[in-house]
C-alpha cells in the first residue's frame, strides 16, 4: 500500500518509493538522505501538526507537512 508521508501516524514505518517534488526541494530532500528504498519512521507531529519529525538513516529530520506530501511511502 502506497501513501504520502504526511498521511502516516506516529510510530508507522515505511519505505520511500518516490519523491514527487521538483527543483531545490527535491534536491534538498535527497541530500538529507530521503531517497527511494530508504526506511522512514514517523516519530511525532508538532502540536499544530506542522512540522513532522521523521527518522531517516539513524537521524531525526523535521519536515513541513507540504514537503511530506511530496514523498510516497510503501507501508
Buried (B, 14 or more C-beta within 10 A) or exposed (E): EEBBBBEBEEEBEBBBBEBEBEEEBBEEBEEEBBEEEEEBBBBEBEEEEBBBBBBBEEEEBEBEBEBBBBBBBEE
